[in-house]
């Protein structure tokens, strides 16, 4: 199963918008999403604090600020077929 990491924060409208688009797509395509609060971890806060929301695939940023579903699907497809 492909897993994405979502890094965002509470009370962030942009984060809420991205997550609202990501979760239904992920569910429909069998992709697991692990959600993290950027403010709960000093390393995440240092790395992504002003860049949230961020979506990571295998540790690489594949979306930041907004979600391009077509681009995400293109990036996930090879990993999904390899598993």
C-alpha positions as CSV (number, residue, x, y, z in Angstrom):
1,X,0.0,0.0,0.0
2,X,1.2,3.5,-0.9
3,X,1.5,5.9,2.1
4,X,1.5,9.6,2.0
5,X,2.5,11.9,4.9
6,X,0.5,15.0,5.4
7,X,2.0,17.8,7.5
8,X,-0.3,20.6,8.5
9,X,-1.5,22.6,11.5
10,X,-4.8,23.3,13.3
11,X,-6.7,26.5,12.5
12,X,-5.1,26.7,9.0
13,X,-7.7,27.1,6.3
14,X,-5.3,26.1,3.5
15,X,-4.4,23.0,5.4
16,X,-8.1,22.1,5.9
17,X,-8.7,22.7,2.1
18,X,-5.8,20.5,1.0
19,X,-6.8,17.7,3.5
20,X,-10.4,17.8,2.4
21,X,-9.3,17.2,-1.2
22,X,-6.6,14.6,-0.3
23,X,-8.5,12.2,2.0
24,X,-11.4,11.3,-0.4
25,X,-8.9,10.8,-3.3
26,X,-6.6,8.7,-1.1
27,X,-9.5,6.5,0.1
28,X,-10.7,6.0,-3.4
29,X,-7.3,4.9,-4.6
30,X,-6.3,2.8,-1.6
31,X,-3.6,5.2,-0.5
32,X,-2.9,5.5,3.3
33,X,-2.4,9.0,4.7
34,X,-0.5,9.6,7.9
35,X,-1.4,13.1,9.3
36,X,1.1,15.0,11.4
37,X,0.7,18.4,13.2
38,X,3.7,20.5,12.2
39,X,3.7,22.2,15.6
40,X,4.0,18.9,17.6
41,X,7.5,18.1,16.4
42,X,10.4,20.5,16.5
43,X,12.0,18.9,13.4
44,X,8.8,19.2,11.4
45,X,8.3,22.8,12.6
46,X,11.9,23.7,11.5
47,X,11.6,21.9,8.1
48,X,8.0,22.8,7.2
49,X,6.7,25.5,9.6
50,X,6.0,28.2,7.0
51,X,5.4,25.8,4.1
52,X,2.3,23.9,5.4
53,X,0.3,22.1,4.2
54,X,2.8,19.6,2.8
55,X,2.3,16.2,1.3
56,X,5.2,13.8,1.3
57,X,5.7,10.6,-0.7
58,X,8.7,8.5,0.4
59,X,10.0,11.6,2.3
60,X,9.9,13.9,-0.8
61,X,7.5,16.9,-1.0
62,X,5.0,16.2,-3.7
63,X,2.5,19.0,-2.8
64,X,2.9,22.2,-0.8
65,X,0.2,24.9,-0.4
66,X,-2.3,23.3,-2.8
67,X,-2.9,19.9,-4.2
68,X,-2.7,19.0,-7.8
69,X,-4.6,15.7,-7.9
70,X,-3.5,14.8,-11.4
71,X,0.2,15.3,-10.5
72,X,-0.2,13.3,-7.3
73,X,-1.9,10.5,-9.2
74,X,1.0,10.5,-11.7
75,X,3.6,10.2,-8.9
76,X,1.7,7.6,-6.9
77,X,0.9,5.3,-9.9
78,X,4.3,3.7,-10.3
79,X,4.6,3.0,-6.6
80,X,1.1,1.5,-6.4
81,X,1.7,-0.9,-9.3
82,X,5.1,-2.0,-7.9
83,X,3.5,-3.2,-4.7
